[in-house]
Amino acid sequence: MLLNLFRLYDLVIKHIKTSKDCSKMVRKIIFGGIRWPLVLSERAENIEKGKEEGIYYFTKYQISNMHNPKVRFSIYNWHYTNEDGTVR
């Protein structure tokens, strides 16, 4: 199942970056509780990392579409992290 989540994440990000028609796509995507190290896209901008409510960590960023760079999508990923920085 974890492999399927990796694949889903990759497909969503690829579609955002390469789609020629973004008119029917949502503007904001939240990946909650992902249990793998997040590898940001090379198109990631406005990257913000932090701790929320002392409970979980988050990474927020935007991705622009390669065909229309003015079209941006917000990605929000949150996860629980151990004290040593590993994802739990």
FIVONU-833190 format. One record per residue (C-alpha): x, y, z. Coordinates in Angstrom, 3 decimals. Each point is the difference from the previous one (the first is absolute). Layout:
BEGIN
        xx        yy        zz
         X         Y         Z
...
END
This chain:
BEGIN
        xx        yy        zz
     0.000     0.000     0.000
     2.838     2.407     0.769
     1.319    -0.485    -3.525
    -3.441     1.011    -1.327
     0.132     3.206     2.074
     3.436     0.803    -1.434
    -1.370    -0.545    -3.477
    -3.132     2.084     0.654
     2.087     2.899     1.301
     2.317    -0.192    -3.016
    -2.923    -0.115    -2.442
    -1.756     2.984     1.584
     3.158     2.123    -0.009
     0.846    -0.997    -3.577
    -3.527     0.884    -1.153
     0.176     3.405     1.696
     3.332     0.788    -1.627
    -0.769    -1.228    -3.518
    -3.744     0.369    -0.637
    -0.931     2.215    -2.940
    -3.515     0.605     1.367
    -0.054     0.931     3.690
    -3.549     1.363    -0.020
    -1.527    -3.023     1.751
     2.701    -0.523     2.605
    -0.318     0.949     3.644
     2.262     2.824     1.194
     1.010    -1.556     3.309
     1.030    -3.548     0.889
     0.614    -1.304     3.522
     1.985    -3.174     0.636
    -0.624    -0.841     3.642
     2.082    -2.339     2.086
     2.243    -1.156    -2.820
     2.526    -2.442     1.411
     2.884     0.430    -2.388
     2.704     2.602    -0.451
    -1.393     2.710    -2.227
     2.082     0.692    -3.088
    -0.940     3.423    -1.303
    -0.487     0.563    -3.693
     2.651     2.008    -1.812
    -2.835     2.468    -0.771
    -0.823     0.539     3.691
    -0.116     3.666     1.050
    -0.940     1.958     3.119
     1.030    -2.932     2.167
    -0.966     0.292     3.646
     0.737    -2.581     2.681
    -1.090     0.150     3.597
    -1.621    -1.554     3.039
    -3.731     0.314     0.549
    -1.682    -0.093     3.406
     2.982    -1.881     1.437
    -1.429    -3.196    -1.466
     1.153    -0.323    -3.577
     2.339     1.473    -2.574
    -1.013     1.399    -3.352
     1.438     0.932    -3.355
    -1.872     2.477    -2.186
     1.051     0.931    -3.489
    -1.268     0.982    -3.419
     0.556    -1.594    -3.376
    -0.391     1.876    -3.262
    -1.186    -1.590    -3.210
     2.692    -0.292    -2.673
    -2.359     1.080    -2.804
    -1.402     2.948     1.927
     2.354     1.082     2.822
    -2.586     2.486     1.304
    -2.184    -2.959     1.022
     1.126    -1.115     3.463
    -1.224    -2.761     2.273
     0.419    -0.081     3.770
     1.142    -3.260     1.569
    -0.237    -0.597     3.762
     1.556    -3.080     1.565
    -0.109    -0.725     3.717
     1.510    -2.864     1.950
     0.912    -1.030     3.489
     3.736    -0.045     0.694
     2.052    -1.605     2.738
     2.391     2.098     2.063
     2.931    -1.143    -2.163
    -1.711     1.300    -3.161
    -1.072    -3.350    -1.409
    -3.549    -0.294    -1.317
    -2.252    -2.246     2.035
END
